[in-house]
């Protein structure tokens, strides 16, 4: 038996899982970052285990490494990721005998495609290219080559449909699995049943949301922020950069006694938002991380004002 554990909240993680499934026939377990440890606890006993698009950050890293060690002692363990990772953590992973495919320059799906390219059909490159676009890494060295194989707008249109459809079905726990199943058959996104309709519906909502954000969002210096009830904090944070004309947008939503936060940077954003999310959330008893222009964090609700002030202060320099 084979298992693939991958990120469930974005197209990159779902596409990575789909490509692994297509090559290896793996069972899929789609989780969020804070659910990785629990998923690892259930991964022992598999012949092969693949972990994709799930960065090892925050206070649970040592526990996750212990789980890696247990799994690697009896299974082939492959870790494919593009989030920032401490060199000492990467070294520990490799010393366990884990196959570690890591680069911050390309998204996880592109790294999966490149790792398995001899076993994948040409159509798989379109899916990896779309994932790169949705993960703001279409300028990655491998991604640029994949995108150049296609008419550029064809890639971006298909990528947008995937991202908006997933955003529209954000509360449907089964949809990421259905989407991964479709993609594992290498269907071009525009041919997936109902995807275009879901994307159009989401675009209608976004058009109205942009007007609403102008009234509700707040701004401190280079940071625009708002509480989101829209169901996709990443998308809202991204919209804020345009609506308010700021280099960094932040959207947050309730999750029990915590706030989930998404940060997005504009084209001109010069800060590493992944590093800032990691540093500030760690200082406040939470966890976070991500890419230079797209990151997230989870913090106690009581620490929200501190997070906003600290982030706004660091965005001055």
NORWO-V729732 format. One record per backbone hydrogen bond with DSSP energy under -0.5 kcal/mol. CO is the residue of the C=O (numbers start at 1). NH is the residue of the N-H. Records with the same first field share a line. If there is no record, write none. Layout:
BEGIN
CO->NH ; NH
END
This chain:
BEGIN
1->47 ; 48
2->27
3->50
4->6 ; 29
5->52
6->31
10->14
11->15
12->16
13->17
14->18
15->19
16->20
17->21
18->22
19->23
20->24
21->25
27->4
29->6 ; 31
31->8
32->35
33->36
35->39
36->40
37->41
38->42
39->42
40->43
43->46
47->76
48->3
49->78
50->5
51->80
52->7
55->57
57->60
58->61
60->64
61->65
62->66
63->67
64->68
65->69
66->70
67->71
68->72
69->73
71->74 ; 75
75->77
76->49
77->99
78->51 ; 80
79->81 ; 101
80->53
81->103
86->89 ; 90
87->91
88->92
89->93
90->94
91->95
92->96
93->96 ; 98
94->97
98->100
99->79 ; 101
100->102
101->81
107->111
108->112
109->113
110->114
111->115
112->116
113->117
114->117
116->119
117->120
121->124
122->125 ; 126
123->126 ; 127
124->128
125->129
126->130
127->131
128->132
129->133
130->134
131->135
132->137
133->136
137->140
140->144
141->145
142->146
143->147
144->148
146->149
147->150
151->154 ; 155
152->156
153->157
154->158
155->159
156->160
157->161
158->162
159->163
160->164
161->165
162->166
163->167
164->168
165->169
167->170
169->172
171->173
172->175 ; 176
174->178
175->179
176->180
177->181
178->182
179->183
180->184
182->185 ; 187
183->186
188->191
189->192
192->195
194->198
195->199
196->200
197->201
198->202
199->203
200->204
201->205
202->206
203->207
204->208
205->209
206->210
207->211
208->212
209->213
210->214
211->215
212->215 ; 216
213->217
218->225
220->223
222->248
223->220
224->250
225->218
226->252
232->236
233->237
234->238
235->239
236->240
237->241
238->241 ; 242
239->242 ; 243
240->244 ; 246
241->246
247->266
248->224
249->264
250->226
251->262
252->228
253->260
255->258
257->301
258->255
259->261 ; 299
260->253
261->297
262->251
263->295
264->249
266->269
271->273
272->276
273->277
274->278
275->279
276->280
277->281
278->282
279->283
280->284
281->286
282->285
287->298
289->296
290->84
291->274
292->273
293->265
294->291
295->263
296->289
297->261
298->287
299->259
300->303
301->304
303->307
304->308
305->309
306->310
307->311
308->312
309->313
310->314
311->315
313->316
END
